[in-house]
């Protein structure tokens, strides 16, 4: 693992940085998750959103688009 970016402050940040940040994805569920989380982040820190990520997964049916649409 290389150096971490200076925005990494918490364990959730570190995990996200090391496993997801800057990695391309074509997984539709993951992209939908990022769309929802990015929208929720407006005015909040990314750390706050990452710490609430499991709650968002529960609220949005694990980001199953068809399930959310129903």
mmJSON file of the N, C-alpha and C atoms, coordinates in Angstrom:
{"data_MODEL":{"atom_site":{
"group_PDB":["ATOM","ATOM","ATOM","ATOM","ATOM","ATOM","ATOM","ATOM","ATOM","ATOM","ATOM","ATOM","ATOM","ATOM","ATOM","ATOM","ATOM","ATOM","ATOM","ATOM","ATOM","ATOM","ATOM","ATOM","ATOM","ATOM","ATOM","ATOM","ATOM","ATOM","ATOM","ATOM","ATOM","ATOM","ATOM","ATOM","ATOM","ATOM","ATOM","ATOM","ATOM","ATOM","ATOM","ATOM","ATOM","ATOM","ATOM","ATOM","ATOM","ATOM","ATOM","ATOM","ATOM","ATOM","ATOM","ATOM","ATOM","ATOM","ATOM","ATOM","ATOM","ATOM","ATOM","ATOM","ATOM","ATOM","ATOM","ATOM","ATOM","ATOM","ATOM","ATOM","ATOM","ATOM","ATOM","ATOM","ATOM","ATOM","ATOM","ATOM","ATOM","ATOM","ATOM","ATOM","ATOM","ATOM","ATOM","ATOM","ATOM","ATOM","ATOM","ATOM","ATOM","ATOM","ATOM","ATOM","ATOM","ATOM","ATOM","ATOM","ATOM","ATOM","ATOM","ATOM","ATOM","ATOM","ATOM","ATOM","ATOM","ATOM","ATOM","ATOM","ATOM","ATOM","ATOM","ATOM","ATOM","ATOM","ATOM","ATOM","ATOM","ATOM","ATOM","ATOM","ATOM","ATOM","ATOM","ATOM","ATOM","ATOM","ATOM","ATOM","ATOM","ATOM","ATOM","ATOM","ATOM","ATOM","ATOM","ATOM","ATOM","ATOM","ATOM","ATOM","ATOM","ATOM","ATOM","ATOM","ATOM","ATOM","ATOM","ATOM","ATOM","ATOM","ATOM","ATOM","ATOM","ATOM","ATOM","ATOM","ATOM","ATOM","ATOM","ATOM","ATOM","ATOM","ATOM","ATOM","ATOM","ATOM","ATOM","ATOM","ATOM","ATOM","ATOM","ATOM","ATOM","ATOM","ATOM","ATOM","ATOM","ATOM","ATOM","ATOM","ATOM","ATOM","ATOM","ATOM","ATOM","ATOM","ATOM","ATOM","ATOM","ATOM","ATOM","ATOM","ATOM","ATOM","ATOM","ATOM","ATOM","ATOM","ATOM","ATOM","ATOM","ATOM","ATOM","ATOM","ATOM","ATOM"],
"id":[1,2,3,4,5,6,7,8,9,10,11,12,13,14,15,16,17,18,19,20,21,22,23,24,25,26,27,28,29,30,31,32,33,34,35,36,37,38,39,40,41,42,43,44,45,46,47,48,49,50,51,52,53,54,55,56,57,58,59,60,61,62,63,64,65,66,67,68,69,70,71,72,73,74,75,76,77,78,79,80,81,82,83,84,85,86,87,88,89,90,91,92,93,94,95,96,97,98,99,100,101,102,103,104,105,106,107,108,109,110,111,112,113,114,115,116,117,118,119,120,121,122,123,124,125,126,127,128,129,130,131,132,133,134,135,136,137,138,139,140,141,142,143,144,145,146,147,148,149,150,151,152,153,154,155,156,157,158,159,160,161,162,163,164,165,166,167,168,169,170,171,172,173,174,175,176,177,178,179,180,181,182,183,184,185,186,187,188,189,190,191,192,193,194,195,196,197,198,199,200,201,202,203,204,205,206,207,208,209,210],
"type_symbol":["N","C","C","N","C","C","N","C","C","N","C","C","N","C","C","N","C","C","N","C","C","N","C","C","N","C","C","N","C","C","N","C","C","N","C","C","N","C","C","N","C","C","N","C","C","N","C","C","N","C","C","N","C","C","N","C","C","N","C","C","N","C","C","N","C","C","N","C","C","N","C","C","N","C","C","N","C","C","N","C","C","N","C","C","N","C","C","N","C","C","N","C","C","N","C","C","N","C","C","N","C","C","N","C","C","N","C","C","N","C","C","N","C","C","N","C","C","N","C","C","N","C","C","N","C","C","N","C","C","N","C","C","N","C","C","N","C","C","N","C","C","N","C","C","N","C","C","N","C","C","N","C","C","N","C","C","N","C","C","N","C","C","N","C","C","N","C","C","N","C","C","N","C","C","N","C","C","N","C","C","N","C","C","N","C","C","N","C","C","N","C","C","N","C","C","N","C","C","N","C","C","N","C","C","N","C","C","N","C","C"],
"label_atom_id":["N","CA","C","N","CA","C","N","CA","C","N","CA","C","N","CA","C","N","CA","C","N","CA","C","N","CA","C","N","CA","C","N","CA","C","N","CA","C","N","CA","C","N","CA","C","N","CA","C","N","CA","C","N","CA","C","N","CA","C","N","CA","C","N","CA","C","N","CA","C","N","CA","C","N","CA","C","N","CA","C","N","CA","C","N","CA","C","N","CA","C","N","CA","C","N","CA","C","N","CA","C","N","CA","C","N","CA","C","N","CA","C","N","CA","C","N","CA","C","N","CA","C","N","CA","C","N","CA","C","N","CA","C","N","CA","C","N","CA","C","N","CA","C","N","CA","C","N","CA","C","N","CA","C","N","CA","C","N","CA","C","N","CA","C","N","CA","C","N","CA","C","N","CA","C","N","CA","C","N","CA","C","N","CA","C","N","CA","C","N","CA","C","N","CA","C","N","CA","C","N","CA","C","N","CA","C","N","CA","C","N","CA","C","N","CA","C","N","CA","C","N","CA","C","N","CA","C","N","CA","C","N","CA","C","N","CA","C","N","CA","C","N","CA","C"],
"label_alt_id":[null,null,null,null,null,null,null,null,null,null,null,null,null,null,null,null,null,null,null,null,null,null,null,null,null,null,null,null,null,null,null,null,null,null,null,null,null,null,null,null,null,null,null,null,null,null,null,null,null,null,null,null,null,null,null,null,null,null,null,null,null,null,null,null,null,null,null,null,null,null,null,null,null,null,null,null,null,null,null,null,null,null,null,null,null,null,null,null,null,null,null,null,null,null,null,null,null,null,null,null,null,null,null,null,null,null,null,null,null,null,null,null,null,null,null,null,null,null,null,null,null,null,null,null,null,null,null,null,null,null,null,null,null,null,null,null,null,null,null,null,null,null,null,null,null,null,null,null,null,null,null,null,null,null,null,null,null,null,null,null,null,null,null,null,null,null,null,null,null,null,null,null,null,null,null,null,null,null,null,null,null,null,null,null,null,null,null,null,null,null,null,null,null,null,null,null,null,null,null,null,null,null,null,null,null,null,null,null,null,null],
"label_comp_id":["UNK","UNK","UNK","UNK","UNK","UNK","UNK","UNK","UNK","UNK","UNK","UNK","UNK","UNK","UNK","UNK","UNK","UNK","UNK","UNK","UNK","UNK","UNK","UNK","UNK","UNK","UNK","UNK","UNK","UNK","UNK","UNK","UNK","UNK","UNK","UNK","UNK","UNK","UNK","UNK","UNK","UNK","UNK","UNK","UNK","UNK","UNK","UNK","UNK","UNK","UNK","UNK","UNK","UNK","UNK","UNK","UNK","UNK","UNK","UNK","UNK","UNK","UNK","UNK","UNK","UNK","UNK","UNK","UNK","UNK","UNK","UNK","UNK","UNK","UNK","UNK","UNK","UNK","UNK","UNK","UNK","UNK","UNK","UNK","UNK","UNK","UNK","UNK","UNK","UNK","UNK","UNK","UNK","UNK","UNK","UNK","UNK","UNK","UNK","UNK","UNK","UNK","UNK","UNK","UNK","UNK","UNK","UNK","UNK","UNK","UNK","UNK","UNK","UNK","UNK","UNK","UNK","UNK","UNK","UNK","UNK","UNK","UNK","UNK","UNK","UNK","UNK","UNK","UNK","UNK","UNK","UNK","UNK","UNK","UNK","UNK","UNK","UNK","UNK","UNK","UNK","UNK","UNK","UNK","UNK","UNK","UNK","UNK","UNK","UNK","UNK","UNK","UNK","UNK","UNK","UNK","UNK","UNK","UNK","UNK","UNK","UNK","UNK","UNK","UNK","UNK","UNK","UNK","UNK","UNK","UNK","UNK","UNK","UNK","UNK","UNK","UNK","UNK","UNK","UNK","UNK","UNK","UNK","UNK","UNK","UNK","UNK","UNK","UNK","UNK","UNK","UNK","UNK","UNK","UNK","UNK","UNK","UNK","UNK","UNK","UNK","UNK","UNK","UNK","UNK","UNK","UNK","UNK","UNK","UNK"],
"label_asym_id":["A","A","A","A","A","A","A","A","A","A","A","A","A","A","A","A","A","A","A","A","A","A","A","A","A","A","A","A","A","A","A","A","A","A","A","A","A","A","A","A","A","A","A","A","A","A","A","A","A","A","A","A","A","A","A","A","A","A","A","A","A","A","A","A","A","A","A","A","A","A","A","A","A","A","A","A","A","A","A","A","A","A","A","A","A","A","A","A","A","A","A","A","A","A","A","A","A","A","A","A","A","A","A","A","A","A","A","A","A","A","A","A","A","A","A","A","A","A","A","A","A","A","A","A","A","A","A","A","A","A","A","A","A","A","A","A","A","A","A","A","A","A","A","A","A","A","A","A","A","A","A","A","A","A","A","A","A","A","A","A","A","A","A","A","A","A","A","A","A","A","A","A","A","A","A","A","A","A","A","A","A","A","A","A","A","A","A","A","A","A","A","A","A","A","A","A","A","A","A","A","A","A","A","A","A","A","A","A","A","A"],
"label_entity_id":["1","1","1","1","1","1","1","1","1","1","1","1","1","1","1","1","1","1","1","1","1","1","1","1","1","1","1","1","1","1","1","1","1","1","1","1","1","1","1","1","1","1","1","1","1","1","1","1","1","1","1","1","1","1","1","1","1","1","1","1","1","1","1","1","1","1","1","1","1","1","1","1","1","1","1","1","1","1","1","1","1","1","1","1","1","1","1","1","1","1","1","1","1","1","1","1","1","1","1","1","1","1","1","1","1","1","1","1","1","1","1","1","1","1","1","1","1","1","1","1","1","1","1","1","1","1","1","1","1","1","1","1","1","1","1","1","1","1","1","1","1","1","1","1","1","1","1","1","1","1","1","1","1","1","1","1","1","1","1","1","1","1","1","1","1","1","1","1","1","1","1","1","1","1","1","1","1","1","1","1","1","1","1","1","1","1","1","1","1","1","1","1","1","1","1","1","1","1","1","1","1","1","1","1","1","1","1","1","1","1"],
"label_seq_id":[1,1,1,2,2,2,3,3,3,4,4,4,5,5,5,6,6,6,7,7,7,8,8,8,9,9,9,10,10,10,11,11,11,12,12,12,13,13,13,14,14,14,15,15,15,16,16,16,17,17,17,18,18,18,19,19,19,20,20,20,21,21,21,22,22,22,23,23,23,24,24,24,25,25,25,26,26,26,27,27,27,28,28,28,29,29,29,30,30,30,31,31,31,32,32,32,33,33,33,34,34,34,35,35,35,36,36,36,37,37,37,38,38,38,39,39,39,40,40,40,41,41,41,42,42,42,43,43,43,44,44,44,45,45,45,46,46,46,47,47,47,48,48,48,49,49,49,50,50,50,51,51,51,52,52,52,53,53,53,54,54,54,55,55,55,56,56,56,57,57,57,58,58,58,59,59,59,60,60,60,61,61,61,62,62,62,63,63,63,64,64,64,65,65,65,66,66,66,67,67,67,68,68,68,69,69,69,70,70,70],
"pdbx_PDB_ins_code":[null,null,null,null,null,null,null,null,null,null,null,null,null,null,null,null,null,null,null,null,null,null,null,null,null,null,null,null,null,null,null,null,null,null,null,null,null,null,null,null,null,null,null,null,null,null,null,null,null,null,null,null,null,null,null,null,null,null,null,null,null,null,null,null,null,null,null,null,null,null,null,null,null,null,null,null,null,null,null,null,null,null,null,null,null,null,null,null,null,null,null,null,null,null,null,null,null,null,null,null,null,null,null,null,null,null,null,null,null,null,null,null,null,null,null,null,null,null,null,null,null,null,null,null,null,null,null,null,null,null,null,null,null,null,null,null,null,null,null,null,null,null,null,null,null,null,null,null,null,null,null,null,null,null,null,null,null,null,null,null,null,null,null,null,null,null,null,null,null,null,null,null,null,null,null,null,null,null,null,null,null,null,null,null,null,null,null,null,null,null,null,null,null,null,null,null,null,null,null,null,null,null,null,null,null,null,null,null,null,null],
"Cartn_x":[0.852,0.0,0.894,0.502,1.244,0.783,1.228,0.813,-0.669,-1.277,-2.691,-2.823,-3.952,-4.268,-4.468,-4.316,-4.409,-5.825,-6.85,-8.223,-8.571,-7.696,-7.961,-7.768,-8.868,-8.831,-9.313,-10.171,-10.776,-10.5,-10.843,-10.701,-11.586,-12.801,-13.7,-13.087,-12.49,-11.793,-10.669,-9.871,-8.717,-9.159,-10.203,-10.697,-11.198,-11.99,-12.49,-11.321,-10.373,-9.218,-8.443,-8.21,-7.362,-8.05,-9.382,-10.07,-10.955,-11.338,-12.274,-11.813,-11.212,-10.865,-10.045,-10.532,-9.797,-9.821,-10.609,-10.702,-11.953,-11.785,-12.96,-13.899,-15.184,-16.179,-17.237,-17.708,-18.803,-19.99,-19.893,-20.947,-22.095,-23.26,-24.383,-24.84,-24.86,-25.276,-24.304,-23.021,-22.011,-22.124,-22.319,-22.449,-23.69,-24.785,-25.998,-25.725,-25.001,-24.621,-23.819,-22.835,-22.013,-22.846,-23.8,-24.693,-25.481,-26.046,-26.82,-25.921,-24.768,-23.871,-23.329,-22.984,-22.486,-23.569,-24.814,-25.916,-26.123,-26.0,-26.17,-25.025,-23.907,-22.712,-22.784,-23.662,-23.738,-23.815,-22.804,-22.76,-22.199,-21.94,-21.378,-19.999,-19.233,-17.939,-18.138,-17.23,-17.295,-17.166,-16.393,-16.262,-17.618,-18.426,-19.76,-20.59,-20.539,-21.301,-20.78,-19.476,-18.914,-19.3,-19.343,-19.73,-21.195,-22.004,-23.428,-23.766,-22.756,-22.951,-23.856,-23.692,-24.541,-26.006,-26.254,-27.615,-28.208,-27.406,-27.872,-28.164,-27.325,-27.579,-28.914,-29.195,-30.477,-31.645,-31.503,-32.584,-32.857,-31.837,-31.968,-31.867,-32.356,-32.457,-31.147,-30.046,-28.718,-28.439,-29.047,-28.866,-29.301,-30.341,-30.977,-31.941,-31.585,-32.34,-33.814,-34.097,-35.486,-36.267,-35.63,-36.293,-36.583,-35.627,-35.831,-36.932,-36.963,-37.973,-39.393,-39.521,-40.835,-41.247],
"Cartn_y":[-1.181,0.0,1.24,2.205,3.459,4.4,5.626,6.625,6.926,7.278,7.657,9.156,9.528,10.936,11.628,12.943,13.681,13.787,13.392,13.437,12.223,11.23,10.032,10.371,10.27,10.621,9.492,8.632,7.593,6.21,5.171,3.803,3.593,4.155,4.022,4.709,5.879,6.564,5.693,5.121,4.317,3.09,2.429,1.252,1.646,2.704,3.19,3.556,4.313,4.747,3.551,2.569,1.443,0.42,0.359,-0.69,-0.183,1.112,1.597,2.847,3.785,5.092,4.96,5.584,5.639,4.361,3.388,2.132,2.171,1.962,1.979,0.819,1.046,0.003,0.085,-1.078,-1.166,-1.886,-2.11,-2.794,-1.817,-2.092,-1.156,-0.914,-1.927,-1.743,-0.817,-1.032,-0.182,1.26,1.436,2.792,3.489,2.751,3.312,3.702,2.842,3.157,4.448,4.598,5.808,7.042,6.904,8.014,8.465,7.51,7.832,8.441,7.83,8.337,9.717,9.941,11.263,12.322,11.983,12.923,13.233,12.214,12.401,13.212,13.209,13.863,15.38,15.935,17.386,18.077,18.827,19.558,18.764,17.498,16.656,16.163,15.686,15.112,13.701,13.274,11.922,10.899,11.211,10.314,10.066,11.099,10.955,9.977,10.106,9.224,7.796,7.622,6.274,5.615,6.383,5.82,5.422,5.972,5.649,4.742,4.237,3.465,2.252,1.529,0.359,0.77,1.904,2.412,2.749,3.338,3.619,2.322,1.31,0.015,-0.563,-0.453,-0.961,-0.146,1.162,2.038,1.909,1.56,1.476,0.039,-0.92,-2.329,-2.838,-2.538,-2.932,-2.432,-1.305,-0.616,-1.462,-2.263,-2.994,-2.013,-1.572,-0.539,-0.92,-2.135,-2.548,-2.531,-2.949,-2.957,-1.527,-0.631,0.773,1.393,1.065,1.626,1.203,-0.013,-0.463,0.285],
"Cartn_z":[0.0,0.0,0.0,-0.812,-0.863,0.238,0.138,1.112,0.961,2.069,2.039,1.816,1.225,1.011,2.356,2.362,3.626,4.166,3.411,3.911,4.762,4.799,5.602,7.073,7.833,9.254,10.161,9.65,10.483,9.895,10.654,10.14,8.913,8.941,7.791,6.568,6.757,5.659,5.111,6.005,5.603,4.804,5.282,4.574,3.181,3.105,1.814,0.899,1.421,0.64,0.094,0.947,0.569,-0.329,-0.291,-1.045,-2.186,-2.164,-3.174,-3.916,-3.213,-3.758,-5.039,-6.102,-7.355,-8.172,-7.756,-8.509,-9.38,-10.665,-11.539,-11.221,-11.437,-11.208,-12.303,-12.702,-13.658,-13.028,-11.712,-10.969,-10.717,-11.287,-11.204,-9.77,-8.945,-7.551,-6.818,-7.023,-6.389,-6.885,-8.182,-8.719,-8.176,-8.018,-7.409,-5.959,-5.248,-3.862,-3.802,-4.675,-4.67,-5.009,-5.924,-6.263,-5.031,-4.308,-3.103,-2.033,-1.787,-0.742,-1.083,-2.327,-2.73,-2.546,-2.877,-2.669,-1.204,-0.365,1.076,1.675,1.027,1.556,1.483,0.684,0.522,1.885,2.199,3.455,4.622,4.429,5.485,5.063,6.01,5.655,5.112,4.265,3.721,4.848,5.871,7.031,7.684,7.8,8.383,7.562,6.255,5.375,5.474,5.446,5.548,6.863,7.931,9.232,9.271,8.397,8.336,7.141,6.482,5.259,5.459,6.532,6.784,6.933,7.547,7.669,6.316,5.434,4.075,3.325,3.529,2.879,3.334,4.614,5.132,4.581,4.561,4.104,2.604,1.842,0.39,-0.12,0.664,0.24,-0.358,0.337,-0.122,-1.547,-1.862,-3.146,-4.343,-4.118,-5.221,-5.914,-7.101,-7.802,-7.961,-8.39,-8.59,-7.29,-6.212,-4.908,-4.443,-4.616,-4.236,-5.092,-6.369,-7.271,-6.867,-6.315,-5.863,-4.636],
"occupancy":[1.0,1.0,1.0,1.0,1.0,1.0,1.0,1.0,1.0,1.0,1.0,1.0,1.0,1.0,1.0,1.0,1.0,1.0,1.0,1.0,1.0,1.0,1.0,1.0,1.0,1.0,1.0,1.0,1.0,1.0,1.0,1.0,1.0,1.0,1.0,1.0,1.0,1.0,1.0,1.0,1.0,1.0,1.0,1.0,1.0,1.0,1.0,1.0,1.0,1.0,1.0,1.0,1.0,1.0,1.0,1.0,1.0,1.0,1.0,1.0,1.0,1.0,1.0,1.0,1.0,1.0,1.0,1.0,1.0,1.0,1.0,1.0,1.0,1.0,1.0,1.0,1.0,1.0,1.0,1.0,1.0,1.0,1.0,1.0,1.0,1.0,1.0,1.0,1.0,1.0,1.0,1.0,1.0,1.0,1.0,1.0,1.0,1.0,1.0,1.0,1.0,1.0,1.0,1.0,1.0,1.0,1.0,1.0,1.0,1.0,1.0,1.0,1.0,1.0,1.0,1.0,1.0,1.0,1.0,1.0,1.0,1.0,1.0,1.0,1.0,1.0,1.0,1.0,1.0,1.0,1.0,1.0,1.0,1.0,1.0,1.0,1.0,1.0,1.0,1.0,1.0,1.0,1.0,1.0,1.0,1.0,1.0,1.0,1.0,1.0,1.0,1.0,1.0,1.0,1.0,1.0,1.0,1.0,1.0,1.0,1.0,1.0,1.0,1.0,1.0,1.0,1.0,1.0,1.0,1.0,1.0,1.0,1.0,1.0,1.0,1.0,1.0,1.0,1.0,1.0,1.0,1.0,1.0,1.0,1.0,1.0,1.0,1.0,1.0,1.0,1.0,1.0,1.0,1.0,1.0,1.0,1.0,1.0,1.0,1.0,1.0,1.0,1.0,1.0,1.0,1.0,1.0,1.0,1.0,1.0],
"B_iso_or_equiv":[0.0,0.0,0.0,0.0,0.0,0.0,0.0,0.0,0.0,0.0,0.0,0.0,0.0,0.0,0.0,0.0,0.0,0.0,0.0,0.0,0.0,0.0,0.0,0.0,0.0,0.0,0.0,0.0,0.0,0.0,0.0,0.0,0.0,0.0,0.0,0.0,0.0,0.0,0.0,0.0,0.0,0.0,0.0,0.0,0.0,0.0,0.0,0.0,0.0,0.0,0.0,0.0,0.0,0.0,0.0,0.0,0.0,0.0,0.0,0.0,0.0,0.0,0.0,0.0,0.0,0.0,0.0,0.0,0.0,0.0,0.0,0.0,0.0,0.0,0.0,0.0,0.0,0.0,0.0,0.0,0.0,0.0,0.0,0.0,0.0,0.0,0.0,0.0,0.0,0.0,0.0,0.0,0.0,0.0,0.0,0.0,0.0,0.0,0.0,0.0,0.0,0.0,0.0,0.0,0.0,0.0,0.0,0.0,0.0,0.0,0.0,0.0,0.0,0.0,0.0,0.0,0.0,0.0,0.0,0.0,0.0,0.0,0.0,0.0,0.0,0.0,0.0,0.0,0.0,0.0,0.0,0.0,0.0,0.0,0.0,0.0,0.0,0.0,0.0,0.0,0.0,0.0,0.0,0.0,0.0,0.0,0.0,0.0,0.0,0.0,0.0,0.0,0.0,0.0,0.0,0.0,0.0,0.0,0.0,0.0,0.0,0.0,0.0,0.0,0.0,0.0,0.0,0.0,0.0,0.0,0.0,0.0,0.0,0.0,0.0,0.0,0.0,0.0,0.0,0.0,0.0,0.0,0.0,0.0,0.0,0.0,0.0,0.0,0.0,0.0,0.0,0.0,0.0,0.0,0.0,0.0,0.0,0.0,0.0,0.0,0.0,0.0,0.0,0.0,0.0,0.0,0.0,0.0,0.0,0.0],
"pdbx_formal_charge":[null,null,null,null,null,null,null,null,null,null,null,null,null,null,null,null,null,null,null,null,null,null,null,null,null,null,null,null,null,null,null,null,null,null,null,null,null,null,null,null,null,null,null,null,null,null,null,null,null,null,null,null,null,null,null,null,null,null,null,null,null,null,null,null,null,null,null,null,null,null,null,null,null,null,null,null,null,null,null,null,null,null,null,null,null,null,null,null,null,null,null,null,null,null,null,null,null,null,null,null,null,null,null,null,null,null,null,null,null,null,null,null,null,null,null,null,null,null,null,null,null,null,null,null,null,null,null,null,null,null,null,null,null,null,null,null,null,null,null,null,null,null,null,null,null,null,null,null,null,null,null,null,null,null,null,null,null,null,null,null,null,null,null,null,null,null,null,null,null,null,null,null,null,null,null,null,null,null,null,null,null,null,null,null,null,null,null,null,null,null,null,null,null,null,null,null,null,null,null,null,null,null,null,null,null,null,null,null,null,null],
"auth_seq_id":[1,1,1,2,2,2,3,3,3,4,4,4,5,5,5,6,6,6,7,7,7,8,8,8,9,9,9,10,10,10,11,11,11,12,12,12,13,13,13,14,14,14,15,15,15,16,16,16,17,17,17,18,18,18,19,19,19,20,20,20,21,21,21,22,22,22,23,23,23,24,24,24,25,25,25,26,26,26,27,27,27,28,28,28,29,29,29,30,30,30,31,31,31,32,32,32,33,33,33,34,34,34,35,35,35,36,36,36,37,37,37,38,38,38,39,39,39,40,40,40,41,41,41,42,42,42,43,43,43,44,44,44,45,45,45,46,46,46,47,47,47,48,48,48,49,49,49,50,50,50,51,51,51,52,52,52,53,53,53,54,54,54,55,55,55,56,56,56,57,57,57,58,58,58,59,59,59,60,60,60,61,61,61,62,62,62,63,63,63,64,64,64,65,65,65,66,66,66,67,67,67,68,68,68,69,69,69,70,70,70],
"auth_comp_id":["UNK","UNK","UNK","UNK","UNK","UNK","UNK","UNK","UNK","UNK","UNK","UNK","UNK","UNK","UNK","UNK","UNK","UNK","UNK","UNK","UNK","UNK","UNK","UNK","UNK","UNK","UNK","UNK","UNK","UNK","UNK","UNK","UNK","UNK","UNK","UNK","UNK","UNK","UNK","UNK","UNK","UNK","UNK","UNK","UNK","UNK","UNK","UNK","UNK","UNK","UNK","UNK","UNK","UNK","UNK","UNK","UNK","UNK","UNK","UNK","UNK","UNK","UNK","UNK","UNK","UNK","UNK","UNK","UNK","UNK","UNK","UNK","UNK","UNK","UNK","UNK","UNK","UNK","UNK","UNK","UNK","UNK","UNK","UNK","UNK","UNK","UNK","UNK","UNK","UNK","UNK","UNK","UNK","UNK","UNK","UNK","UNK","UNK","UNK","UNK","UNK","UNK","UNK","UNK","UNK","UNK","UNK","UNK","UNK","UNK","UNK","UNK","UNK","UNK","UNK","UNK","UNK","UNK","UNK","UNK","UNK","UNK","UNK","UNK","UNK","UNK","UNK","UNK","UNK","UNK","UNK","UNK","UNK","UNK","UNK","UNK","UNK","UNK","UNK","UNK","UNK","UNK","UNK","UNK","UNK","UNK","UNK","UNK","UNK","UNK","UNK","UNK","UNK","UNK","UNK","UNK","UNK","UNK","UNK","UNK","UNK","UNK","UNK","UNK","UNK","UNK","UNK","UNK","UNK","UNK","UNK","UNK","UNK","UNK","UNK","UNK","UNK","UNK","UNK","UNK","UNK","UNK","UNK","UNK","UNK","UNK","UNK","UNK","UNK","UNK","UNK","UNK","UNK","UNK","UNK","UNK","UNK","UNK","UNK","UNK","UNK","UNK","UNK","UNK","UNK","UNK","UNK","UNK","UNK","UNK"],
"auth_asym_id":["A","A","A","A","A","A","A","A","A","A","A","A","A","A","A","A","A","A","A","A","A","A","A","A","A","A","A","A","A","A","A","A","A","A","A","A","A","A","A","A","A","A","A","A","A","A","A","A","A","A","A","A","A","A","A","A","A","A","A","A","A","A","A","A","A","A","A","A","A","A","A","A","A","A","A","A","A","A","A","A","A","A","A","A","A","A","A","A","A","A","A","A","A","A","A","A","A","A","A","A","A","A","A","A","A","A","A","A","A","A","A","A","A","A","A","A","A","A","A","A","A","A","A","A","A","A","A","A","A","A","A","A","A","A","A","A","A","A","A","A","A","A","A","A","A","A","A","A","A","A","A","A","A","A","A","A","A","A","A","A","A","A","A","A","A","A","A","A","A","A","A","A","A","A","A","A","A","A","A","A","A","A","A","A","A","A","A","A","A","A","A","A","A","A","A","A","A","A","A","A","A","A","A","A","A","A","A","A","A","A"],
"auth_atom_id":["N","CA","C","N","CA","C","N","CA","C","N","CA","C","N","CA","C","N","CA","C","N","CA","C","N","CA","C","N","CA","C","N","CA","C","N","CA","C","N","CA","C","N","CA","C","N","CA","C","N","CA","C","N","CA","C","N","CA","C","N","CA","C","N","CA","C","N","CA","C","N","CA","C","N","CA","C","N","CA","C","N","CA","C","N","CA","C","N","CA","C","N","CA","C","N","CA","C","N","CA","C","N","CA","C","N","CA","C","N","CA","C","N","CA","C","N","CA","C","N","CA","C","N","CA","C","N","CA","C","N","CA","C","N","CA","C","N","CA","C","N","CA","C","N","CA","C","N","CA","C","N","CA","C","N","CA","C","N","CA","C","N","CA","C","N","CA","C","N","CA","C","N","CA","C","N","CA","C","N","CA","C","N","CA","C","N","CA","C","N","CA","C","N","CA","C","N","CA","C","N","CA","C","N","CA","C","N","CA","C","N","CA","C","N","CA","C","N","CA","C","N","CA","C","N","CA","C","N","CA","C","N","CA","C","N","CA","C","N","CA","C","N","CA","C"],
"pdbx_PDB_model_num":[1,1,1,1,1,1,1,1,1,1,1,1,1,1,1,1,1,1,1,1,1,1,1,1,1,1,1,1,1,1,1,1,1,1,1,1,1,1,1,1,1,1,1,1,1,1,1,1,1,1,1,1,1,1,1,1,1,1,1,1,1,1,1,1,1,1,1,1,1,1,1,1,1,1,1,1,1,1,1,1,1,1,1,1,1,1,1,1,1,1,1,1,1,1,1,1,1,1,1,1,1,1,1,1,1,1,1,1,1,1,1,1,1,1,1,1,1,1,1,1,1,1,1,1,1,1,1,1,1,1,1,1,1,1,1,1,1,1,1,1,1,1,1,1,1,1,1,1,1,1,1,1,1,1,1,1,1,1,1,1,1,1,1,1,1,1,1,1,1,1,1,1,1,1,1,1,1,1,1,1,1,1,1,1,1,1,1,1,1,1,1,1,1,1,1,1,1,1,1,1,1,1,1,1,1,1,1,1,1,1]
}}}
